[in-house]
Amino acid sequence: MKKRIGHDRLFKGLLETFFGEFVELFFPQVYEAIDLEQIKFLQQEMFTDVTRGDKHRIDILVETRLKGESGIVLVHIENQASAQKDFAERMFIYFSRLYQKHRCRVVPIAVFTYPEKRDEPERFKLGSFEQDGV
């Protein structure tokens, strides 16, 4: 019987090995700005949605520095293998909680690995009174 490797564990292992190459290929501006000599993979952080009672764990969190600056920056990478209606909102919540805890720049990255092509929103946007016609 074949032993199955967890999808998330495999993804995390690949990114820990090829983090620099991943960022260079898909996010060249981030690659140029961060100091790859200073990267440190942090333990997964757990966030609880107290209103729903759901617990969510961040996939990958990398601490590094910007070139020529002393402050840290966090790179948060979330692997999404299946469609989820409120995924953009969840990324926003992760972003805000990471900022609240660490008080530093946060670069959120979502990697969609669906078997089929899907159109996903590029950002999460809260409505305003003007937009909602109020």
C-alpha positions in Angstrom: 0.0 0.0 0.0 1.4 3.4 -1.0 1.8 6.0 1.7 0.2 9.3 0.7 2.1 12.5 1.3 -0.1 15.4 2.5 -0.6 18.0 -0.1 0.1 20.9 2.3 3.2 19.3 3.7 4.6 18.7 0.2 3.8 22.3 -0.9 5.5 23.6 2.3 8.6 21.5 1.7 8.9 22.7 -1.9 8.6 26.3 -0.9 11.1 26.0 1.9 13.5 24.5 -0.6 12.8 26.9 -3.5 11.5 30.0 -1.8 13.9 32.4 -3.6 13.2 30.9 -7.0 9.4 30.9 -6.3 9.4 34.6 -5.4 11.8 35.5 -8.3 9.6 33.8 -10.8 6.2 35.0 -9.7 6.9 38.2 -7.8 10.0 39.8 -9.2 9.4 43.1 -7.4 9.2 41.3 -4.0 12.3 39.3 -5.0 14.3 42.5 -5.7 13.2 44.1 -2.4 13.8 41.3 0.1 17.0 40.1 1.6 17.1 36.3 0.9 20.0 35.9 3.3 17.7 36.9 6.2 14.8 34.5 5.6 13.4 32.5 8.4 10.4 30.2 8.2 8.2 30.7 11.2 5.9 28.2 12.9 2.4 28.1 11.6 0.1 30.5 13.3 -3.4 29.5 14.3 -6.3 31.9 14.2 -9.7 31.3 15.7 -12.9 32.9 14.4 -14.6 33.4 17.7 -18.0 34.2 16.1 -18.1 31.0 14.0 -15.8 28.8 16.2 -13.6 27.9 13.2 -9.9 27.5 13.6 -7.6 28.3 10.7 -3.9 27.7 10.4 -1.6 29.8 8.1 0.2 27.6 5.6 3.5 29.3 5.3 4.9 32.4 7.0 8.4 33.7 6.2 10.1 36.5 8.1 12.8 38.5 6.3 14.0 42.0 5.9 13.9 44.5 3.1 17.3 45.3 1.6 18.8 48.3 3.2 16.2 48.4 6.0 16.2 47.2 9.6 12.5 46.4 10.0 11.1 43.0 9.3 8.6 42.0 6.7 6.4 38.9 6.7 5.6 36.9 3.6 2.4 34.9 4.1 1.7 32.2 1.5 -1.6 30.4 1.4 -2.1 27.3 -0.9 -5.7 27.0 -1.9 -6.5 23.7 -3.7 -10.3 23.9 -3.7 -12.8 26.7 -4.2 -13.9 28.6 -1.1 -16.5 31.3 -1.3 -14.9 33.5 1.4 -11.3 32.9 0.7 -10.5 36.5 -0.1 -12.1 37.5 3.2 -10.0 34.9 5.0 -6.8 36.2 3.5 -7.8 39.7 4.6 -8.4 38.5 8.2 -5.0 36.7 8.2 -3.4 39.9 7.0 -5.0 42.0 9.6 -4.2 39.6 12.4 -0.6 39.2 11.4 -0.2 43.0 11.2 -1.9 43.3 14.6 0.4 40.8 16.2 3.7 41.7 14.6 3.2 45.4 13.6 5.2 45.0 10.4 4.7 44.9 6.6 2.9 41.8 5.4 3.0 40.5 1.9 0.0 38.1 1.3 0.3 35.6 -1.5 -2.3 33.1 -2.5 -1.4 30.1 -4.7 -4.4 28.5 -6.4 -3.8 24.9 -7.3 -7.3 23.9 -8.5 -7.5 21.2 -11.1 -9.6 23.6 -13.3 -9.1 27.2 -14.2 -11.2 29.6 -12.1 -11.5 33.4 -11.9 -10.7 34.5 -8.4 -10.9 38.0 -7.1 -7.5 39.8 -6.9 -8.5 41.7 -3.7 -11.0 41.7 -0.9 -13.0 44.9 -0.8 -15.4 46.2 1.8 -18.2 48.3 0.6 -18.6 51.9 1.5 -21.8 54.0 1.9 -21.1 55.7 -1.4 -20.6 52.4 -3.3 -23.7 50.9 -1.7 -25.9 53.9 -2.6 -26.5 54.8 1.1 
